[in-house]
């Protein structure tokens, strides 16, 4: 019983440490966001998102949950920045059509 407890505790500590040390936040001012064309070309060439392991890599090496959580958070933040940029472009297009 004690062995299971210590294994669970060790697993929790490893996940917690990986999560807290690997979550990289991005800000539009300090982060160079790829263009959507660059991103599309990367995905076509590599068959996966940048900074995310391929399916082959995951099958061979597995994943560390905390590390992957940080990478996914970064991708969510990047997607948010893309949406903001697209919203601005749509506003400009609408302004052009109203004139």
C-alpha positions as CSV (number, residue, x, y, z in Angstrom):
1,X,0.0,0.0,0.0
2,X,2.8,2.4,0.9
3,X,4.5,1.6,-2.4
4,X,1.4,2.7,-4.4
5,X,1.2,5.9,-2.4
6,X,4.8,6.8,-3.0
7,X,4.5,6.0,-6.7
8,X,1.5,8.2,-7.0
9,X,3.2,11.0,-5.1
10,X,6.3,10.7,-7.3
11,X,4.1,10.8,-10.4
12,X,2.3,13.9,-9.1
13,X,5.6,15.7,-8.3
14,X,7.0,14.9,-11.8
15,X,3.9,16.1,-13.5
16,X,3.7,19.2,-11.3
17,X,7.3,20.2,-11.8
18,X,7.2,19.6,-15.5
19,X,4.1,21.8,-15.8
20,X,5.3,24.6,-13.7
21,X,8.7,24.9,-15.4
22,X,7.6,24.4,-19.0
23,X,4.6,26.7,-19.5
24,X,6.0,29.4,-21.7
25,X,3.7,32.4,-22.1
26,X,3.9,34.5,-25.2
27,X,3.1,38.1,-25.7
28,X,2.6,39.8,-29.1
29,X,5.3,42.4,-28.3
30,X,8.1,39.9,-27.5
31,X,7.1,36.9,-29.6
32,X,7.7,36.5,-33.4
33,X,4.5,34.8,-34.6
34,X,4.9,32.9,-37.9
35,X,2.7,34.0,-40.7
36,X,-0.2,31.8,-41.6
37,X,1.5,31.0,-44.9
38,X,4.7,29.9,-43.1
39,X,2.6,27.8,-40.7
40,X,0.8,26.2,-43.5
41,X,4.0,25.4,-45.4
42,X,5.6,23.9,-42.2
43,X,2.6,21.7,-41.6
44,X,2.6,20.5,-45.3
45,X,6.3,19.7,-45.1
46,X,6.4,18.1,-41.6
47,X,2.9,16.8,-41.1
48,X,2.6,18.3,-37.6
49,X,2.6,21.7,-35.8
50,X,5.9,23.4,-35.0
51,X,7.2,22.6,-31.5
52,X,4.8,19.6,-31.2
53,X,6.2,16.1,-31.6
54,X,5.1,14.1,-34.6
55,X,3.0,11.0,-34.1
56,X,6.1,8.9,-34.8
57,X,8.1,10.7,-32.1
58,X,5.3,10.2,-29.6
59,X,5.0,6.5,-30.4
60,X,8.8,6.1,-30.0
61,X,9.4,8.3,-27.0
62,X,6.0,8.9,-25.4
63,X,5.2,12.3,-24.0
64,X,5.8,14.1,-20.7
65,X,2.4,15.5,-19.6
66,X,3.7,18.7,-18.1
67,X,5.9,19.5,-21.1
68,X,3.1,18.8,-23.5
69,X,0.7,20.9,-21.4
70,X,3.1,23.8,-21.8
71,X,3.4,23.3,-25.5
72,X,-0.4,23.1,-26.0
73,X,-0.9,26.3,-23.9
74,X,1.6,28.0,-26.3
75,X,-0.3,26.8,-29.3
76,X,-3.6,28.1,-27.8
77,X,-2.0,31.5,-27.2
78,X,-0.6,31.5,-30.8
79,X,-4.1,30.7,-32.1
80,X,-5.5,33.6,-30.1
81,X,-3.0,36.0,-31.7
82,X,-3.9,34.7,-35.2
83,X,-7.6,35.3,-34.5
84,X,-6.9,38.9,-33.3
85,X,-4.9,39.6,-36.5
86,X,-7.7,38.1,-38.7
87,X,-10.3,40.2,-36.9
88,X,-8.3,43.3,-37.7
89,X,-8.0,42.3,-41.3
90,X,-11.8,41.7,-41.5
91,X,-12.5,45.2,-40.0
92,X,-10.2,46.8,-42.7
93,X,-12.0,44.9,-45.5
94,X,-15.4,46.0,-44.1
95,X,-14.3,49.6,-44.0
96,X,-13.1,49.4,-47.6
97,X,-16.5,48.0,-48.8
98,X,-18.5,50.7,-47.0
99,X,-16.8,53.5,-48.9
